[in-house]
C-alpha cells in the first residue's frame, strides 16, 4: 500500500495597521456563498472553500481548519485507463480545474501551518486574500504570513556578543515602501541604489581589524533583513540573495561566519488518504497538519 505524503510549512501571522484578529474574518467569510468568496489574486481566482471552527462537530481542537481552492481555467489533465485512451472532462463554461491547499490556524499563538501545493494557493496569496477580502477605503489593514526558517543560524547568532562583519545582497525593486522605511540605514542604501537604477544592491559593512560594529545598529539591520528573507520566501521570491554575519561569542574568540539564508522549516507528513475521486481527502490533510504542529513544539508553544 502506498503511504501518501505531503509537505507543510509553518508561518507566523502578523496583524498590521490595527487589523482585527484574523479569526474574526472566518465566520464572516463562512457566511458568504461560494461565488461571493471568490477573489482574484496573482492573476487567478481563489477562495476559502472549507472552514471548520474550533470545538465543533468534527473538530474538537482549539484550531481553525481551512481549505483554499485555486480555480484553473487553462490547460489541464485528462482521464485515462489501462485499456482506454486518454480523454478530456466534460466541463461547463464556468467550470475548470481546482487545486486545494489546506491550512491550520492557531489563534492563541498566531501560527498557521500550510500545506505545500506547487500548483495551488501559496502563502503570499493567502495573506493578500485576507488583506483584501473586506475592502474598506477608510481603513488600511493587512495580514502578513512570515515563514518560519530553520533555527540553526539564529541559534548561533544569539551567542554572538561581538559582530565584526555584515554582508548582504538585495533586490531593491522587490522591496515595498513600508519595508524600505522600517530601517534608516537600509533605506539610505536603497535610495543610493535607486539613483543609479540598480537592480541589485550588495553591501559589505566591516569593522576595523580588532574592532567591532555597533551592536545595536547591526542587530537592527539584521532583524530587518531577516524579515525581508521571510517575506520573500512567503511570496516565492528571492529578495535577499546573500546574507552573512560574522561575529564572536566574546572578544577573545575566533570569528564565526554565519549564513543567514537558512532553509525554510518544512515537515513531510504521511498517512494521507486517497478518495475514490483520486483526491486526498480533506479530513486526512487536516489531520496531517495537526500532527505536523505537534512535532514543532520547539517553535510553536502550547
C-alpha angles and dihedrals in degrees: 000000000000116000102217116210141185136192122239134190133206123233135182114221118221122194107211133194094015093303113173118256109288093236089062089068097057099072090045092052091045089056090060121087117247095260090051091054093061117113130174109235126169091354096305136086121251139163142183098254106176129031124182111187121211120274096015134122107300093012116069094164131096090245132099112232115207138181124197126199127207114202117218121192098171130082114332144170129284133217122254139175134205089252101025130069123247116273138174130255121257101243130175120232092262094046130089141147122305130214118198130214119182124204139184120209124195108197091190095063099020091234124139126195114205130194113235112235113170092205096034140074114314130206093259090057092046092055092047091048092055094041094054102032095097104033112199113175089200095057128049110206133161142176123214129198112204115192119233111239128206105282099219095097093044091051091054092046092051089065094054114105094169124048117196106168140021122187127177142158122205139177104234096195089064095052116096123227091249092057092043092057096044094081123037096207094049092045092055092048091050092048089053090050091050091059088066096040089241120181094200133027122202119189131186118191112184133173121229116267109291091008135101140225120251098276097211095047093044092048091050091053092045091054092050091050090049088054091051090050090053093046091050093048091050091052096042091247134122103228092156113040098170128030123161131161123193120198149135134243088227136353094271098046124098121262115267120202114214123195102216094191091096119175117259116263110261135177126193111212126191141192094079113163122225115219126216088262090059092250124122106254117251093231094054091049091051091048090051091053090053091051091050090053091051088055093054099063091132088064104028117051119217 
